[in-house]
Amino acid sequence: MTDIDTRIRGALDADDEAFLATLDPDRGMFQQIGDSMRGPLGGWAKLSFAIAIVIGVALAYSFYRALTFASMEELVGWGLTCIALLVMQGFLKEWMFARMNMLTLLAEVKRLQLQVALLADKRG
C-alpha cells in the first residue's frame, strides 16, 4: 500500500472504510459476483442468479427437444424457444456484469473523492 492509500484510509469514516475494505483491488470474478449479491440490490441479484439457473436448465431442455423433433413445427417451436431463452439469459448476465462493473467504479470514485478532499485539506 502506498502513502496516499494509508492517508486515504485514515481520512475515511467507518462506512466508507468498510466499503473499501470489502473491495480489494485484486478481486477475481467469483469474488465480484459474491460482492454484487450484498448491499441494497443484493436481493435482486440473488433472484436474477436463481432465474438465470432456471433459464439455463430450460435452455438445455429446449435445445434437446429441438434436436429430437418429430415434425417441422416442433423444430421451429423449440428453436424459437431456444433463441428466446438465450436472449433472456444474455440480458440477465449483462445486468449482473454491469452491477459488478458499477461496484468497481464506485470504489474508484470513492478513492478519487477522498484524494481530492485530502489535497484540498493540504492546500487549505
Disulfide bonds with the S-S distance in Angstrom:
none
